[in-house]
Amino acid sequence: MKFKDGYMVSSGQPTKEYIDSALRHVMLRQGVLGIKVKVMLDWDPTGKQGPQTPLPDVVIIHAPKEEGQVKHVPVVTPAAALMQEAPLTTTDYPEMPVA
């Protein structure tokens, strides 16, 4: 028979910290009976009754911060940036052939 209830961590470092397991073999007349028990411990911030480190999948939601006035910086598009530059003339580069 298997009895199972709740949440059981089965991999990683939390398994080593949170799972307490025991295995016992009982010799009977008809053979050997094995009993395996796994118990998941609760998180204890003091570390007396369970692990002191919380589970890694615990999510803490903080209240949003008050935001101040946001300064808006004007965005210059590449076409507008090209219009602001001085146009090239052939007098700037005399070795440039005129088309």
C-alpha positions as CSV (number, residue, x, y, z in Angstrom):
1,M,0.0,0.0,0.0
2,K,1.1,3.5,-0.7
3,F,-0.1,6.6,1.2
4,K,0.7,9.9,-0.2
5,D,-0.5,13.4,0.7
6,G,0.7,16.9,0.0
7,Y,3.9,18.2,-1.7
8,M,7.2,16.3,-1.8
9,V,10.4,17.8,-3.2
10,S,12.2,15.0,-5.1
11,S,15.3,16.6,-6.6
12,G,18.1,19.0,-5.9
13,Q,19.6,20.4,-2.7
14,P,16.2,20.9,-1.0
15,T,15.7,17.1,-1.1
16,K,18.8,16.8,1.1
17,E,17.6,19.5,3.5
18,Y,13.8,18.9,3.7
19,I,13.3,15.2,3.3
20,D,13.7,12.8,6.2
21,S,13.6,9.2,5.1
22,A,13.8,5.8,6.8
23,L,14.1,2.3,5.5
24,R,13.5,-0.8,7.7
25,H,13.5,-4.5,6.8
26,V,11.3,-6.9,8.8
27,M,12.0,-10.6,8.8
28,L,8.8,-12.6,8.7
29,R,8.2,-16.3,8.3
30,Q,7.3,-16.0,4.7
31,G,10.1,-13.6,3.7
32,V,11.4,-10.1,4.1
33,L,9.1,-7.1,4.3
34,G,10.6,-3.7,3.5
35,I,9.1,-0.4,4.8
36,K,10.2,2.9,3.4
37,V,9.0,6.2,4.8
38,K,9.7,9.8,3.6
39,V,8.6,12.8,5.5
40,M,9.0,16.4,4.3
41,L,9.9,18.8,7.0
42,D,8.4,22.3,7.4
43,W,10.5,25.4,6.9
44,D,11.6,26.8,10.3
45,P,13.3,30.3,10.4
46,T,14.9,29.4,13.7
47,G,16.3,26.1,12.4
48,K,15.1,24.0,15.5
49,Q,12.3,21.9,13.9
50,G,13.3,22.0,10.3
51,P,15.7,23.6,7.7
52,Q,16.5,27.3,8.2
53,T,16.7,28.0,4.4
54,P,13.4,28.5,2.6
55,L,12.4,26.5,-0.5
56,P,13.8,28.1,-3.7
57,D,10.3,28.1,-5.3
58,V,8.9,30.5,-2.7
59,V,7.8,33.8,-4.3
60,I,7.6,37.0,-2.3
61,I,5.6,39.9,-3.8
62,H,6.7,43.3,-2.6
63,A,4.5,46.4,-2.7
64,P,5.3,48.7,-5.7
65,K,7.4,51.8,-5.0
66,E,6.2,55.3,-5.5
67,E,7.6,56.7,-8.7
68,G,8.5,60.3,-9.1
69,Q,8.1,62.5,-12.2
70,V,9.7,60.8,-15.2
71,K,11.6,63.0,-17.6
72,H,10.8,62.4,-21.2
73,V,13.8,62.7,-23.6
74,P,12.9,63.4,-27.2
75,V,13.8,60.6,-29.5
76,V,15.7,61.6,-32.6
77,T,15.0,59.3,-35.6
78,P,17.9,58.4,-37.9
79,A,16.3,60.3,-40.8
80,A,16.0,63.5,-38.7
81,A,19.6,63.0,-37.5
82,L,20.8,62.9,-41.1
83,M,19.0,66.1,-42.0
84,Q,20.8,67.9,-39.2
85,E,24.3,67.2,-40.6
86,A,25.9,69.5,-43.1
87,P,25.6,68.3,-46.7
88,L,28.8,67.2,-48.4
89,T,30.1,69.3,-51.3
90,T,32.8,68.5,-53.8
91,T,35.0,71.3,-52.4
92,D,35.3,69.4,-49.2
93,Y,37.0,66.5,-51.1
94,P,38.7,67.7,-54.2
95,E,39.9,64.2,-55.3
96,M,36.2,63.1,-55.4
97,P,35.0,62.9,-59.0
98,V,31.8,64.9,-59.8
99,A,29.1,62.7,-61.3
